[in-house]
Amino acid sequence: MKFNIFRSHDDRGSGDPTQTPRMGGHVLPAARSDGPDGPTADAVEPTDATAGPALQPRPAEPLGPIKIRARDVSVHYGDKQALHDVSVDIPDKTVTAFIGPSGCGKSTFLRCLNRMNDTIPSARVTGRIEMDGQDVNSKSVDPVLLRAQVGMVFQKPNPFPKSIYENVAYGPRIHGLTTSKADLDGVVEKSLRRAGLWDEVADRLHSPGTGLSGGQQQRLVIARAIAVEPEVILMDEPCSALDPIATAKIEELIDELREQYCIVIVTHSMAQAARVSQRTAFFHMGRLVETGNTEEIFTNPRERRTLDYITGRFG
């Protein structure tokens, strides 16, 4: 189910997908022909990455159409600018990893994609972010419905202080996605199965969600997110608080979910980015330095800073 995130219909042009989006009266630059890359910041001459990182990501795979298109996105917290003119294209049915040192702006940009920064009084976001050609920052967009369509999984599992069943049923119930108890039961079971959790909790659905292990709680949160049938799932370091076994289960789940969703993950783990993503974007000091296919980023990056980061010279 696709939510109508707009409170009212305004003039958005013909909606022809072949037309190039516009911002501020200017035609936005199209993606390069060698892949769904938007323009990157601070471009320098290509570097010869002969040192090469030890990580070996999976071979490049076909990418989906562009789901999210960001142009010249900047974020200020009061007088401090945290993000500078980020432009990037994010494909559908693909895992895109945001990497970079702490404080580089990757989580700040992630929060822009479903307007979580709106909850911070001092935050100011400029630029344009489109999802399926629609400006998510338009005043006509209902941020509550947007966050149902663009779900988010945080670093620390945050199940509601409710039963396992009620954690998953909460979203479909408040958004009116089911018409009967039987329908709701079906949604809960389907979501828990897709999150790889059903077999572990089927006999205790009415037990507290907070009583699950850390890894199970994180999968419960993912089940809660997909229960409202989103189109995009954002993950902010979803495995940083988990043990290796739980991390492996979450990564397997991410790989399965990408067949149906656009997934964007922030991670400090280079190995995790190489394992789960097909696209990688490297942030440094509030700027997007480089974006490309994960295999290319990890084996032959264009930027010296990218090479230095993934090989551990800084960060």
N, C-alpha and C positions, 0 to 999 in steps of 0.2 A: 504494500500500500504506500502510495506517495502522498505525503502531506502537502496541502496547499499552504505553504509558509507565508504567503502574502495575505495581508489583511484585506487589501482591495487591489483591483487591477489598475495599473497605471500604464502609461505609454512606454512600451519597451521595443518599439519597432516591429518589424515583420516577423521576428523569430526565426528567420532563415538561418539554419546552421552553417551555411556556406559563407555568411557574412562575417567579416572580422569585427570583434567587439570594439567599441569605442569608449574612450575615457577623456573627459575634458575637451571634447570636440576633436580629438586627434585619433587617427586610426592606430590601434595597438599593433606592435610588430607581431607577425605570425611566427609560429614555432618553426625552428630550423628543420630542414628536410631530412637531417640525419637522425631524427628522433624527436619525441615530444618535449624538447627543452625550451623553456622560456629563456630570455636573456639573463646572463649572470653578471654579478657585480665584480668590479676590480679585475677585469680580464687581463691576463699577461700572456707573454709568449709561451707556447706549449713547452713542457719540460720533458726530458728523457728520463722516465721512471725506471732506470736500469736496476736500481736497488730492489724495487718490487717488494711489496709486503708478503709475509708468509701465508696470509689467509688466501684461500682459494674458494671464491664464491661459485655458486652454481652457474652454468652457462646462461647466456641471455635468453629470455623467453619472449614470445610475442606479448605486446602490451595492449591494454584496452584503449578506447578513445579517451580524450581529455575529459575528466570529470570536474576538476577544479582548476581555474586559471586565475593566478594572482599577478597583479601588476603594481609595482612601485609602492608596496605596502610598508609603511613606517609606523612605529608605535612609540609613543611618549608616555612616561609615567611622571606626571608633573613636568618639571624642567629637564628631566633626564630622558634622552632618547635611547631606547633599548633595541630598536630594530630600524635598519636603514634601507629603504627602497628595495625590498625583496620582490623579485619577479620570478615565478616558477609555474610550470604546468604539471598537474598531478593526474596520472591516468586512472581510469576506472579498472576494477577487477585486477588490481596490482597492489603490491605492498611497496610503499615508498618510505625509506628510512631517512630520518633527519639525524645527522651525526655532528659532533663538534664538542669542544671543551665546555665545562660548566660556565653558565652565564653568557653563552654566545648568542642567545636569542631563539634557539630552536623551539623551546617550549612556549615562548611568547608568541611565535608565529603559529604554532599549533593551535593555541587558544584563540587566535583570530578566526580560524576556520569555522567555529561554531559560536563566535561572539562571546566566549567566556570572559574576555577582557571587559565586557560591558559591566561585569559585576564589581570592577575595581574603579572607585570614583575618580581617581587621578589619571586613569588610562585614556589615551586619545589615539585612535587608529585612523590613518589616512591611506589613500590609495584605493584600489579596487580588487575585490575578491568575487569571482563569479563561480557559481555551481550550476552546471547545465545552462550557462548563459545568463543566469539571474544573479543580480547584485545582492549578496547576502547582507550587506550593510544598509540596504535601502530602508527608509523609515517605514515602508509598508510591510516589511518582513517581521513576523512574530518570532522573537528569539526563542520562545518556549517550544514552538513547533519546529524551528530550525534545529534545536538541540536534540529533538527526537529523531529528526532526519539525519543529523550528524552526531552520532553517539560518541561518548568519551569514556575511556577507561584510564583511571589514574594510577600513579605509582604505587600507592598503598591501597590494597583492597578496601572498599568502603560499602559493604552490604548494609542495607537498612536494618534497623533493630526489629525485624519482623521474621516470620518464618521463611524457609526456602521458597515455598510456594508463593507467598505474598510478595517476596522480592521480585520475582519474575512477572507476577500478575499485575503489579502496580501500574506499569506504563500502559499496557493494553486497556486496563480498566479506566484510567483517567482520560485516555484519549478516545474512548468509545470504540475500540477496534473489535470488540466481541459483543455478541448479542445474547449469549446464554452462558450458563455455568459450564456446559459441555464444551462450548467453543473455547472458553477461557482455559479449561483443563487441557484442551488440545494444544493451545498456544504454549502453555507452560511446559508440557512434555516435549513438544517440538524444539523449543528454545534450549531446554536442558540437554536434549540429545545433540543438538548442533554444537553446544558448548562442551560436549564430551563428559557430561556430569550426570546424566540420567541414571545410569547403572549404579552409580555410587550413592545416590540420594533418593531413589524411587521409593524406598520403604520408610523414609523419614521426612517427607515433604513439609510436614507441619512442625518440624524442629527449627530452632533459631538458625538463621543463616550465619550468624556470628560464631556459631559453634563449630563451623567447618575449619579445616586446615587453611593455611594461607593460600596455597595453590588452588584449593577448591573454592575459596572465597573469590579469588580473582576470576575463575571460570564462571562462578555464579554472577558476578558483576557483568561479565561478557554476555551471559544468557539474558540478563536483565536488559542490556543494551539492544540485543538483536530481537527481543520480544516485540518491539514496536516497529519492526521491519524498516530499519534505517537504510540509507544508501551509502553512507560513509561511516567508518569507525576510526576514531582517533585514539591512539594509545600513547600515554606519556610514561615511558620507562615501566612497562607493565610487569617486568620480571625482576626488577632490581631488588625487591624484598623477598624473593623466592629462592628456594634451594635448587640445585641443578636438575633434580628429577621433575619438580613442578615446572621449572623453566622449560624443560624439553616438552612437556605436555602443552604448555601455552604456545610454544613455537609451532608444534604440530597443528594446533587449533588454528593459529593464524594462517598457516599454509592452506588449510581446508577452507577457511572463510573467504579468502581472497578470490575464490572462484565466483563468489556472489557479491562481494563488497569492494569498494575502494577503501584501502586501509593505509593509514599514515601512522608510523611509529617513531617516537623519539627514543633513542637508545645511546648509552655510553659504551656499549659493548660492540667493538668492531666485529667480533666473531658472530654475534647475533645479527648484526646488520647484513653480514655476508651470507648467513644461512637463510634468513627469512625474506629478504627484500629483492625486488627486481630493479628498483630505482633507488638511488641514494643522492641526498643533497647534503653538502658540507657547509656548515655555518661557522663563522669565526668573527668575534668582536662585533656582533650585531649585524653582520652582512652575510648574504649568501655568496659563497666563493665559487662553488662549482656544483653542478648537478648533471647526472647522466646515468646510464645503465650501471648497475652495481658492479658487474664484472669489469667494466672499463674503469670505474672509479678506484677499485681496489687493485687493479693490475697495471693500469697505465693512465693515471690521472693527468689532467692538463695543467694543473696548478701546483706550484712548488709547495704551497702551504698545505694542500690536501695530502700530498705525498709525505710531508713531514709529520702530519697528524696521524695518518693511518700506520706509519712505521714507528710511531712512538717517540719522535724527536721532540714533540711538545704536546701539551694537553693534560 
